[in-house]
């Protein structure tokens, strides 16, 4: 691990954290495009992102271990809800919430979810005004989670 930190300079952990954030941001943007276009995200691509998130936390853990576990538990609650409701809230969305919880921690995940669902509600109200045009329009969740995560990342919240 020391050799990895040497590659990223004196502030190895911080630089490595920023590198992982850039990789995750690009990956989330790609997943958002896939979700909007095909309305389905493969579990394999989410498991790759999960591996990246765990690797990021192992190599350059910024937060406390308890917060990472708390974020993972919040994601686990969403996975349980997906199973319990027979996927009215999709497994892909729940797995992504689990990943974001591991990356950002419990409290930051709650802010990400708040921002994502607030943006989604505002957009849905706009769709409801034009009900006959968008009556059967499906609104993906992953792009809103991506916007909320990127907003917090760019704003320096986490």
N, C-alpha and C positions, 0 to 999 in steps of 0.2 A: 504494500500500500504506500510505502514511502516513495517509491519510484513514481507512482501515479501522481502524488502530490508535487514531486519535483517538476514534472511536466507542466503543471499549472502555476508555477511561480511561488513567490513567498506567501501569498494569501491562498494557498492551495485549496483549502476547503471551500472558501468563498467563491473562488474562480470555478471550481468543479461544480458547485451548487448552481452557479449562473449558467454553466454549460448544460447541465441537466435540465434546467428550466427552459432553455432555448429548445432543446430536443423535445421536451414534453409539449411546449407550446406549438411547435410545428406538427407534432403527432396529433394533438387535439384538433388543430385546424383541419388536418386531413380527415380525421374521423367525423368532424362536423359536415364536411362536404359529402362524405359517403352517406351519412345519415340523412341529409337533406335530399340527396339525389335518389338513393335506393331504399330509404326508410328502414334499413337493416344494417347493423354493424356486426361483423363476425366476432365470435368469442375469442378466436385465436388472436386477432389484432388487439383485443382488450387484455388478453393474458400477456402479450408482449409488453404493453404499456404497464401492466402490473409488475412485471419483472424489472422494467426500467425504474419504476417508483421505489421498489424495495432496494434495488441497487443504489439508487440515489440516497436513500435513508441510511443504508449501511456505510457507504463511503463518506458521506458528508452530513451526517445527521445534525441539522440546525436546531431542532427542537428537542423537547424532552420525549423520552420513550413513552411516557404515560399519555401524552397528547396524541402521538401517533396511534397508539392502541385505541384511544377514545374516538379518533376519526375513523379507524377501521371498524369499530363497533357501530358507529352511526351508519356506515355503509352496509354493515351486516343487517341492521334493522331494515334498510331498504330492500336488501336481498330477500329477507323474510317476507316483507310485504309483497314483493313480486311473486313469490311462491304462494303465499296465502290467497292472493286475489287472482290467481291463474293468469298472471302477466298483464293485468290492466296497467301496471307500471312496469315497463319492460326490464328484462334481466340485463340487457346491455347498459341501460341507464343506471341500474343499481350497481353493476360492477364498476362503472365509471365513477359513481359516487364513492364507492369503497376505495378506489385508487386515489381520488382527490383527498379523501379523508386520511389515507396513509401519508400522502405528500404534505398536506398542509396542517394536519392536526385537527382536533375536535372543534375548537371554537372557530377557527378559520373556515372549516367546512360548513359550519352553520351559517356563517356570513356568505359563503359562496352559494349555498342553497337559497338563502333569503334573496340575494341579488338575482340569481337565475330565475327563480319563480316569480319575482316581482316584474322582471322584464317580460317574462312569458305571459303573465296576466295582462300587462299593458298592451302587448301585441295582440293577444286574444280579444281584448275589448275592441281594438281597432278592427279586427276581423268581424266581430259581431255586428258592427255598424254596417258593414257591407255583407250582410248575411246571405243574400241570394247568390252572390258571387263566390263566396268562400264557404258555403254551407258544409261541404264534406272535406274541407281542407285539414290535413293532418299537420300538426305542429310538432316537430322533433324537439326533444329535451336536450340532447347533447350539444347543439350549438349554443344554447343559453348557458349551460354549464361552462362551456369554453369561454364565452364572453365574460362571464363572472370571474372565472379563474384568471384570465388574462388581465382583466381590469384590476384585480387585486395584486397581481404580480407586477404590473406596470406602475400601479399606485404605491407600491412598496409596503403593502399590508403584510405580506409574507414572503 
